[in-house]
Amino acid sequence: MSLKVGDIILSERTFSVRDVGLFTEISGDKGNHHIIPDEQGRLVIQGLLTATLPTKVGGDNNILARTMNFEFLRPVFTGDTIICEVKIEKYERQKNNRTAISASFSCENQNEKEVLKGNFSGVIF
């Protein structure tokens, strides 16, 4: 995929109890809210698990991140579907034959409530 300034990349994911369990095991983030369901039977998704949506763009495009900024705005629960919009802000070839890139992102739940926003920058190999 060839990126350019202004491109918008969308990704979507519905988080499951299994996702939380696997991330809990890998990350060691064992807060009670990730293990004990609330009164509606839901678990809270780890913030960094939610943040895998914008970082997926990096993996899909061979980006080596240098900075990542996340602002977690509201909780995400099991069963929530999150839609992430990543906008390419900078894409420029450097003298070292690498490409510098920066992007901003916003993630909303199925109720169109923003749950996460931020930005990242890095280089493409």
C-alpha positions as CSV (number, residue, x, y, z in Angstrom):
1,M,0.0,0.0,0.0
2,S,1.4,3.4,-1.0
3,L,0.5,6.1,1.5
4,K,0.3,9.8,1.1
5,V,-0.6,12.8,3.2
6,G,-4.4,13.0,3.7
7,D,-5.0,9.3,3.4
8,I,-7.5,7.9,5.8
9,I,-7.2,4.3,6.9
10,L,-10.1,2.6,8.8
11,S,-9.9,-0.5,10.9
12,E,-12.6,-2.1,13.0
13,R,-12.6,-4.7,15.8
14,T,-15.1,-6.2,18.3
15,F,-13.3,-7.1,21.5
16,S,-14.1,-10.5,23.2
17,V,-13.6,-12.0,26.6
18,R,-10.9,-14.2,25.0
19,D,-9.1,-11.1,23.7
20,V,-9.0,-9.7,27.3
21,G,-7.8,-13.0,28.7
22,L,-5.0,-13.4,26.2
23,F,-3.9,-9.8,26.6
24,T,-4.0,-10.1,30.4
25,E,-1.7,-13.2,30.2
26,I,0.7,-11.5,27.9
27,S,0.8,-8.0,29.5
28,G,0.4,-9.0,33.1
29,D,-2.3,-6.3,33.4
30,K,-4.5,-8.1,35.9
31,G,-6.7,-5.3,37.2
32,N,-9.9,-6.6,38.7
33,H,-11.9,-4.7,36.0
34,H,-10.2,-6.9,33.4
35,I,-11.0,-10.1,35.3
36,I,-14.3,-9.6,37.1
37,P,-17.3,-8.8,35.0
38,D,-19.4,-5.7,35.8
39,E,-23.1,-5.9,36.6
40,Q,-23.8,-6.2,32.9
41,G,-21.4,-9.1,32.5
42,R,-18.7,-7.1,30.6
43,L,-15.0,-6.8,31.2
44,V,-13.1,-3.6,30.6
45,I,-10.6,-3.9,27.8
46,Q,-7.1,-2.9,28.6
47,G,-6.2,0.5,27.2
48,L,-3.2,-0.8,25.3
49,L,-5.3,-3.6,23.8
50,T,-7.7,-0.9,22.5
51,A,-4.5,0.9,21.2
52,T,-3.7,-2.1,18.9
53,L,-6.2,-0.7,16.4
54,P,-4.1,2.4,15.4
55,T,-0.9,0.6,15.8
56,K,-2.1,-2.1,13.3
57,V,-1.6,0.5,10.6
58,G,2.1,0.6,11.5
59,G,2.4,-3.2,11.2
60,D,0.6,-3.2,7.9
61,N,3.0,-0.6,6.5
62,N,6.3,-1.6,8.0
63,I,6.5,1.5,10.2
64,L,9.0,1.5,13.0
65,A,7.4,3.8,15.6
66,R,9.5,6.5,17.3
67,T,6.7,8.2,19.2
68,M,3.1,7.2,20.2
69,N,0.7,9.3,22.1
70,F,-2.5,8.0,23.4
71,E,-5.4,9.7,25.2
72,F,-7.8,7.2,26.7
73,L,-11.2,9.0,26.8
74,R,-13.7,6.4,28.1
75,P,-13.7,2.7,28.8
76,V,-14.1,0.0,26.2
77,F,-15.9,-3.2,27.2
78,T,-16.1,-6.7,25.8
79,G,-18.6,-6.8,23.0
80,D,-17.9,-3.2,22.0
81,T,-17.0,-2.6,18.3
82,I,-14.4,0.0,17.9
83,I,-13.8,1.8,14.6
84,C,-10.4,3.5,14.2
85,E,-9.7,6.3,11.7
86,V,-6.0,7.0,11.1
87,K,-5.1,10.1,9.1
88,I,-1.6,10.4,7.5
89,E,-0.3,13.8,8.4
90,K,3.3,13.6,7.1
91,Y,4.9,11.2,4.5
92,E,8.3,12.3,3.2
93,R,11.3,10.6,1.8
94,Q,14.5,11.2,3.8
95,K,18.2,11.4,2.7
96,N,18.9,8.0,4.3
97,N,16.4,6.3,1.9
98,R,13.8,5.9,4.6
99,T,10.4,7.6,4.7
100,A,9.3,9.6,7.7
101,I,5.7,9.3,8.6
102,S,3.3,10.8,11.2
103,A,-0.4,10.2,11.7
104,S,-3.2,11.1,14.0
105,F,-6.1,8.8,15.0
106,S,-9.4,8.7,16.6
107,C,-11.3,5.6,17.8
108,E,-15.1,5.5,18.4
109,N,-17.3,2.8,19.8
110,Q,-20.5,1.5,18.2
111,N,-22.4,4.4,19.8
112,E,-20.2,7.0,18.0
113,K,-18.5,8.0,21.3
114,E,-14.8,8.7,21.0
115,V,-12.8,6.3,23.3
116,L,-9.2,6.9,22.2
117,K,-7.3,9.5,20.3
118,G,-3.7,10.3,19.6
119,N,-0.9,10.3,17.2
120,F,2.3,8.5,16.2
121,S,5.4,9.1,14.1
122,G,8.2,6.9,12.8
123,V,10.0,5.7,9.7
124,I,9.0,3.2,7.1
125,F,11.6,0.5,6.2
